[in-house]
Amino acid sequence: MSWPLQRIHFIDFEGSTTSGIVEYAVAVLQGGEISELHTRLCRPTGRLRREDVAVHGLDEPDLAGAEPMTTDFSLFTAWRESGPLAAHFAGAENSLIKSVWPYPRSSPDFARPGKQIAEWGPWIDTGALYRQLYPQLESYKLADVVAACGLQTELDALAAEHCPAERRRYHAAPYDALAGAVLLRALAREPQIASLTVMQLLALSTLDGEKRDALQQEELF
C-alpha cells in the first residue's frame, strides 16, 4: 500500500547521552494527516550540562518530579509494533532510544512485509528524504527546511493546538516532532511521492547507497 495509509510515529527527543532523555514527543500520522501528539518531560539519568540546557531550555527545577523515560517501554513498543518510527536525521533518535532500551519487542519489519525484527528501525528519515528529493535546498536543518518549503505558518497553527505554551519553539520536543511530521505530511501531498510504498520510502530514507540498494532489491524479489 502507499505509505500515507500507514500509521507512522514521528519522534523527537531532547537530552544527550550524558543527561539521558529529558523530554520526548511523538506525533502520529495516519492517512497523511497528524492525528495525535504525545509528549512529556522525563527525569534525567545523569548530569544536565549547561550547553544542553541552553539548547532545550529544561533545567533541574523543570524536571523535578518527572518519571524516568524507562517507565514508558510498553508505550514505545506499542508504537513500534503498529507502524514505523520517523525522525529528522534519525541517527540521534535511534542512538538515544537504544541508550534506554537496546531493543523493542519483536515487531513488524516494515521494510520487509511479513517479517519480524527486534529493532527500533528502519526509520523514515525526513532529513535524508528532503536531501535526496530536494537537492537544491541550501540547508537541511529542520527549521531551515520548514521555512524553505513555506510550512512555518502551518507548523505554528498545529503547535498552538498541540504543544504546551512554553514549548512552542525549535529544540523543544513537541514542536520539533510536529515540525518533522509537517514535513512528512507535505510529501504526502506530492502525487509521485505519495504513490511510493512504505518499503520505497524506507529505502529513500537511508543515505547509505548499499543499504538503500539492498532494501530496493528486497522489494523487487
LUMVEX-393915 format. One record per residue (C-alpha): residue in one letter; y, z, x. Coordinates in steps of 0.5 Angstrom, whole numbers, plus 500, padded with zeros to 3 digits. Each point is the difference from the previous one (the first is absolute). Layout:
<nodes>
aYZX...
</nodes>
This chain:
<nodes>
m500500500s507499502w503506504p505502495l495502495q497505505r502507500i504502506h503506503f506500505i500506504d506503505f499506504e506504503g498504506s497499507t493502504t504506502s502503494g495496495i502497494v505504496e502495494y496495497a501495495v495495496a503494496v495497495l500493499q496497494g501493497g505498505e504506498i502507502s497505495e500507504l503503505h496507503t504504505r500507503l502504506c495503505r499506505p501498507t494501504g504500507r507500502l505497497r504496505r508500500e499492501d496499494v504505495a506495502v496494497h497503494g504506498l495505499d500507504e496506499p504503494d499494496l492500501a499508499g495501495a497493500e493499500p497496506m498493500t493502500t499502493d501493498f494497502s497499494l506496497f501496506t493498500a500498493w506496501r496496506e494499495s504497495g504495504p502498507l506504503a506497503a506502504h505496504f497499507a494504498g498503507a505506500e497502493n493499502s501504506l503506496i495500495k494499505s503506503v499504494w493497497p497496505y496496495p500500492r494500496s496493499s505496497p500492498d502495506f505496496a500495506r492499498p499501493g493503498k500504507q502507501i503503506a503507502e506498503w508501497g501493502p500494500w507501498i505495496d506500505t507497498g502500507a495496502l500495494y508499500r500499507q495494499l502498493y508500502p500499508q508498499l502507499e503504506s497507499y494502496k502508500l499502493a508501498d501493503v495496496v502503494a507498501a499493502c496499494g505502495l496506498q504506501t503501493e493499497l498506505d505504498a499500493l493502501a502505505a505503494e494500495h494503505c503504506p503507501a507499500e500503508r495495502r503493498r501497507y496497505h496504504a498504494a493499498p501499493y506495501d496496506a494500495l504497495a503495505g494497502a497500493v506496498l499495506l493499498r502499492a505495503l494496503a496500493r506496497e499494505p494496497q497498506i499507503a499503493s494495500l496503506t494504499v500508503m496497506q505495502l506505499l496505505a499494505l507499500s502507501t497500507l504497506d493500504g498493500e493501501k499506494r504495496d495494501a494505499l503502493q501493498q493498503e497505495e504497494l497493502f493502500
</nodes>
